[in-house]
Amino acid sequence: GTIRLALFQALPHSHEAPGGIGIYTGDTEMLLATAKSIIKRELFDIKTLSEDLAGTFSKGQGRAYPETLSVLLPQLQQGLDYRKVGTFLNPDGHTQNEGLTRMLPLALSFRKAPDEVLMEAVRGALLFSTIHTTVIGSCFAFAKAIALLLREEPSRFDSLYFVEDVLKASQCNDVRSRLQLILREAKETRHSGCYRIKEETREQMSDSNQAEAVELLAVVFCIFCEYWADPVDAIVQAVHLGGDTNTVAACVGALVGALHGYEWIPLSWYKSIENPDDEGRDSIVLAAAQLVAFDFYKPGHIKNNAKPIAYKAGTYKYQQAVKMEKKFGAKETIYSYG
């Protein structure tokens, strides 16, 4: 189908920061830096992406960054190998949701790629922050969802079949179990291609904060299944849900934007987004247009997608990592790597 030029998010992560209302958050800053990295090199280079994100983080002022990135990005700045950073907090990687919005540039540029190539791109994009299989599976499902929606037409769309298609492509059990639960309930509440997911079912799949990537993904799919036909209402409902509202609303906005395009976005929302030179609203729109021009579909379009290297014990930084694990609630273990 026709590729619609959509904003990465209907309303980029926006909050009332020291600079005022409409200042987007660190997640959107990382999203834009990812897009620019791809555009500049005309391929997806994982090593230089990590360098670009670390450089962008050092310039960020007044941004609300996820706590995980606030810990991990300085490690990149201090020279820690990008292949090691994903195991800095935990040898299995953290499980937080901060990587989901960074999938949007990948979904556009790899929209026609086979699933195995898209999966490798997702792994690479997350390498500097986490190697956790559930986060990788959640981010792949989100990127796949956007790629599928870019080929859909709203007049013929049915969210039940859409979720089924994402389920078929997903290999992560935690993701699959939540999508299957959504499908079971959706089949009982079908109405004009929309489906209502009960609040108790949503709560069964996620706590109230949606901090885990797989939990936030499930909530996003629940909202999208019910409100996809009215993009504005979908985002309003996402915000009213509570919890990590900016990330939930941004991800819902990405889905409805991929399906409907951008014409529905209220002008008041659009104008309220900050617009400094080369980093604001206009830059996001331009980056989206440039990414659509790419058609990455083979492994050669991904560079420096190395295997992660376990973070070694016995150093001062390692002791810092152990303290951070306690702070994030990870299991207390002294790790020994060869």
For each residue, the residues with C-beta under 8 A, 3 or more apart:
1: 150 151 152 153
2:
3: 111 150 151 292
4: 150 258 260 261 262
5: 261 262 288 289 292
6: 150 254 257 258 260 261 262 288
7: 10 12 253 257 262 265 284 285 288
8: 12 28 31 32 35 101 104 105 108 254 257 284 287 288
9: 12 13 28 31 101 104 250 251 253 254 257
10: 7 231 235 250 252 253 254 256 257 262 265 269
11: 14 235 249 250 253 265 269 273
12: 7 8 9 24 25 28 31 250 273 281 284
13: 9 24 25 26 27 28 64 101 246 247 250
14: 11 21 22 23 24 25 246 272 273
15: 21 23 24 25 64 246
16: 20 21 23
17: 20 23 25 62 63 64
18: 23 62
19: 23 62 274
20: 16 17 23
21: 14 15 16 272
22: 14 272 273 274
23: 14 15 16 17 18 19 20 62 63 274
24: 12 13 14 15 28 29 63 273 274
25: 12 13 14 15 17 28 29 63 64 65 246
26: 13 29 30 57 60 63 64 65 66 69 70
27: 13 30 31 65 66 98 101 102 246 247 250
28: 8 9 12 13 24 25 31 32 101 250 284
29: 24 25 26 32 33 56 57 60 63 279
30: 26 27 33 34 53 56 57 69 101 102
31: 8 9 12 27 28 34 35 101 102 104 105
32: 8 28 29 35 36 279 283 284 287
33: 29 30 36 37 52 53 56
34: 30 31 37 38 49 52 53 102 105 106 125
35: 8 31 32 38 39 104 105 284 287 288 290 291
36: 32 33 39 40 52 287
37: 33 34 40 41 45 48 49 52 53
38: 34 35 41 42 43 44 49 105 109 291 294
39: 35 36 42 287 290 291
40: 36 37
41: 37 38 44 45 48
42: 38 39 294
43: 38 296 301 302 303
44: 38 41 49 106 109 110 121 124 125 296 301 302 303
45: 37 41 48 49 303 304
46: 49 50 82 124 125 127 128 302 303 304 305 306
47: 50 51 82 303 304 306
48: 37 41 45 51 52 304
49: 34 37 38 44 45 46 52 53 124 125 128
50: 46 47 53 54 76 82 85 127 128
51: 47 48 54 55 76 82
52: 33 34 36 37 48 49 55 56
53: 30 33 34 37 49 50 56 57 73 76 128
54: 50 51 57 58 73 76 77
55: 51 52 58 59
56: 29 30 33 52 53 59 60
57: 26 29 30 53 54 60 65 69 73 74 76 77
58: 54 55 77
59: 55 56
60: 26 29 56 57 63 65
61:
62: 17 18 19 23
63: 17 23 24 25 26 29 60
64: 13 15 17 25 26
65: 25 26 27 57 60 69 70 73
66: 26 27 69 70 96 97 98
67: 70 71 96 328
68: 71 72 89 94 96 98 129 130 328
69: 26 30 57 65 66 72 73 98 129
70: 26 65 66 67 73 74
71: 67 68 74 75 88 89 324
72: 68 69 75 76 85 88 89 128 129
73: 53 54 57 65 69 70 76 77
74: 57 70 71 77 78
75: 71 72 78 80 85 88 317
76: 50 51 53 54 57 72 73 79 80 82 85 128
77: 54 57 58 73 74
78: 74 75
79: 76
80: 75 76 84 85 88 317
81: 84 85 309
82: 46 47 50 51 76 85 127 128
83: 86 127 306 307 308 309
84: 80 81 87 88 308 309 310 311
85: 50 72 75 76 80 81 82 88 127 128 129 311
86: 83 93 126 127 128 129 130 131 308
87: 84 90 91 92 93 131 308 309 310 311
88: 71 72 75 80 84 85 311 317 321 324
89: 68 71 72 93 94 130 321 324 325 328 330
90: 87 93 94 132 325 328 330
91: 87 310 311 333 335 337
92: 87 131 132 133
93: 86 87 89 90 129 130 131 132 135
94: 68 89 90 129 130 132 135 328 330
95: 130 132 134 135 212 213 214
96: 66 67 68 99 130 135 211 212 213
97: 66 100 138 210 211 212 213 215 216 217 244 247
98: 27 66 68 69 101 102 129
99: 96 102 103 125 126 129 130 135 139 213
100: 97 103 138 139 142 213 216 217 247 251
101: 8 9 13 27 28 30 31 98 104 247 250 251 254
102: 27 30 31 34 98 99 105 106 125 126 139
103: 99 100 106 107 122 125 139 142 143 146
104: 8 9 31 35 101 107 108 143 146 254
105: 8 31 34 35 38 102 108 109 287 291
106: 34 44 102 103 109 110 118 121 122 125 143
107: 103 104 110 111 142 143 144 146 147 150 254 258
108: 8 104 105 111 146 150 288 291 292 294
109: 38 44 105 106 291 294 295 296
110: 44 106 107 113 117 118 121 143 147 296 297 301
111: 3 107 108 146 147 150 151 295
112: 147 295 297
113: 110 117 118 121 147 296 297 298 301
114: 117 118 297
115: 118 119 144 169
116: 119 120
117: 110 113 114 120 121 296 297 298 299 301 302
118: 106 110 113 114 115 121 122 140 143 144 147
119: 115 116 122 123 136 140
120: 116 117 123 124 299 302 305
121: 44 106 110 113 117 118 124 125 143 296 302 305
122: 103 106 118 119 125 126 136 139 140 143
123: 119 120 126 127 131 136 305
124: 44 46 49 120 121 127 302 304 305
125: 34 44 46 49 99 102 103 106 121 122 139
126: 86 99 102 122 123 129 130 131 135 136 139
127: 46 50 82 83 85 86 123 124 131 305 306 308
128: 46 49 50 53 72 76 82 85 86
129: 68 69 72 85 86 93 94 98 99 126
130: 68 86 89 93 94 95 96 99 126 135 136
131: 86 87 92 93 123 126 127 136 308
132: 90 92 93 94 95 135 136
133: 92 136 137 172
134: 95 137 138 172 174 175 212 213 214
135: 93 94 95 96 99 126 130 132 138 139 213 214
136: 119 122 123 126 130 131 132 133 139 140 172
137: 133 134 140 141 170 171 172 174 175 214
138: 97 100 134 135 141 142 172 174 175 213 214 216 217
139: 99 100 102 103 122 125 126 135 136 142 143 213
140: 118 119 122 136 137 143 144 169 170 171 172
141: 137 138 144 145 166 169 170 172 175 179 217
142: 100 103 107 138 139 145 146 217 220 251 254
143: 103 104 106 107 110 118 121 122 139 140 146 147
144: 107 115 118 140 141 147 148 166 169 170
145: 141 142 148 149 162 166 221 255 258
146: 103 104 107 108 111 142 143 149 150 254 255 258
147: 107 110 111 112 113 118 143 144 150 151
148: 144 145 151 152 162 165 166
149: 145 146 152 162 255 258 259
150: 1 3 4 6 107 108 111 146 147 258
151: 1 3 111 147 148
152: 1 148 149 156 157 162 259
153: 1 156 157
154: 157 229 259 260
155:
156: 152 153
157: 152 153 154 162 193 228 259
158: 161 162 193
159: 162 163 186 193 194 195 224 225 228
160: 163 164 183 186 187 190 193 195 225
161: 158 164 165
162: 145 148 149 152 157 158 159 165 166
163: 159 160 166 167 179 182 183 186 221 225
164: 160 161 167 168 183
165: 148 161 162 168 169
166: 141 144 145 148 162 163 169 170 179 221
167: 163 164 170 176 179 180 183
168: 164 165
169: 115 140 141 144 165 166
170: 137 140 141 144 166 167 175 176 179
171: 137 140 176
172: 133 134 136 137 138 140 141 175 176 214
173: 176 177
174: 134 137 138 177 178 214
175: 134 137 138 141 170 172 178 179 214 217
176: 167 170 171 172 173 179 180
177: 173 174 180 181
178: 174 175 181 182 205 214 217 218 221
179: 141 163 166 167 170 175 176 182 183 218 221
180: 167 176 177 183 184
181: 177 178 184 185 201 204 205
182: 163 178 179 185 186 195 197 201 205 218 221 222 225
183: 160 163 164 167 179 180 186 187
184: 180 181 187 188
185: 181 182 188 189 195 197 198 201
186: 159 160 163 182 183 189 190 195 197 225
187: 160 183 184 190 195
188: 184 185
189: 185 186 195 196 197
190: 160 186 187 193 194 195
191: 194 195 196
192: 229
193: 157 158 159 160 190 229
194: 159 190 191 225 226 227 228 229
195: 159 160 182 185 186 187 189 190 191 225 226
196: 189 191 226
197: 182 185 186 189 201 202 222 225 226
198: 185 201 202
199: 202 203
200: 203 204
201: 181 182 185 197 198 204 205 222
202: 197 198 199 205 206 218 219 222
203: 199 200 206 207 208
204: 181 200 201
205: 178 181 182 201 202 215 218 219 222
206: 202 203 210 212 215 216 218 219
207: 203 210 211 212 215 243
208: 203 242 243
209: 243 244
210: 97 206 207 215 216 219 243 244 247 248
211: 96 97 207 215 216 244
212: 95 96 97 134 206 207 215 216
213: 95 96 97 99 100 134 135 138 139 216 217
214: 95 134 135 137 138 172 174 175 178 217 218
215: 97 205 206 207 210 211 212 218 219
216: 97 100 138 206 210 211 212 213 219 220 244 247 248 251
217: 97 100 138 141 142 175 178 213 214 220 221 251
218: 178 179 182 202 205 206 214 215 221 222
219: 202 205 206 210 215 216 222 223 241 243 248
220: 142 216 217 223 224 238 248 251 252 255
221: 145 163 166 178 179 182 217 218 224 225
222: 182 197 201 202 205 218 219 225 226
223: 219 220 226 227 234 237 238 241 248 252
224: 159 220 221 227 228 234 252 255 256
225: 159 160 163 182 186 194 195 197 221 222 228
226: 194 195 196 197 222 223 237
227: 194 223 224 230 233 234 237 252
228: 157 159 194 224 225 231 234 255 256 259
229: 154 192 193 194
230: 227 233 234
231: 10 228 234 235 253 256 257 259 260 264 265
232: 235 236 264 266
233: 227 230 236 237
234: 223 224 227 228 230 231 237 238 252 253 256
235: 10 11 231 232 238 239 249 252 253 256
236: 232 233 239 240
237: 223 226 227 233 234 240 241 252
238: 220 223 234 235 241 245 248 249 252 253
239: 235 236 245 248 249
240: 236 237
241: 219 223 237 238 245 248
242: 208 245
243: 207 208 209 210 219 248
244: 97 209 210 211 216 247 248
245: 238 239 241 242 248 249
246: 13 14 15 25 27 249 250
247: 13 27 97 100 101 210 216 244 250 251
248: 210 216 219 220 223 238 239 241 243 244 245 251 252
249: 11 235 238 239 245 246 252 253
250: 9 10 11 12 13 27 28 101 246 247 253 254
251: 9 100 101 142 216 217 220 247 248 254 255
252: 10 220 223 224 227 234 235 237 238 248 249 255 256
253: 7 9 10 11 231 234 235 238 249 250 256 257
254: 6 8 9 10 101 104 107 142 146 250 251 257 258
255: 145 146 149 220 224 228 251 252 258 259
256: 10 224 228 231 234 235 252 253 259 260 264
257: 6 7 8 9 10 231 253 254 260 261 262 265
258: 4 6 107 145 146 149 150 254 255
259: 149 152 154 157 228 231 255 256
260: 4 6 154 231 256 257 263 264
261: 4 5 6 257 264
262: 4 5 6 7 10 257 265
263: 260
264: 231 232 256 260 261
265: 7 10 11 231 257 262 269 270
266: 232 269 270
267: 270 271
268: 271 272
269: 10 11 265 266 272 273
270: 265 266 267 273 281
271: 267 268
272: 14 21 22 268 269
273: 11 12 14 22 24 269 270 280 281 284
274: 19 22 23 24 280 281
275: 280 281 282
276: 279 280
277: 280 283
278: 283
279: 29 32 276 283
280: 273 274 275 276 277 283 284
281: 12 270 273 274 275 284 285
282: 275 285 286
283: 32 277 278 279 280 286 287
284: 7 8 12 28 32 35 273 280 281 287 288
285: 7 281 282 288 289
286: 282 283 289 290
287: 8 32 35 36 39 105 283 284 290 291
288: 5 6 7 8 35 108 284 285 291 292
289: 5 285 286 292 293
290: 35 39 286 287 293 294
291: 35 38 39 105 108 109 287 288 294
292: 3 5 108 288 289
293: 289 290
294: 38 42 108 109 290 291
295: 109 111 112
296: 43 44 109 110 113 117 121 301 302
297: 110 112 113 114 117 301
298: 113 117 301
299: 117 120 302
300:
301: 43 44 110 113 117 296 297 298
302: 43 44 46 117 120 121 124 296 299 305
303: 43 44 45 46 47
304: 45 46 47 48 124
305: 46 120 121 123 124 127 302
306: 46 47 83 127 309
307: 83
308: 83 84 86 87 127 131
309: 81 83 84 87 306
310: 84 87 91 335 337
311: 84 85 87 88 91 318 321 335 337
312: 315 318 337
313: 318 334 335 336 337
314: 318
315: 312 318 319
316: 319 320
317: 75 80 88 320 321
318: 311 312 313 314 315 321 322
319: 315 316 322 323
320: 316 317 323 324
321: 88 89 311 317 318 324 325
322: 318 319 325 326 332 334
323: 319 320 326 327
324: 71 88 89 320 321 327 328
325: 89 90 321 322 328 330 331 332
326: 322 323 329 330 332
327: 323 324
328: 67 68 89 90 94 324 325
329: 326
330: 89 90 94 325 326
331: 325
332: 322 325 326
333: 91
334: 313 322
335: 91 310 311 313
336: 313
337: 91 310 311 312 313
338:
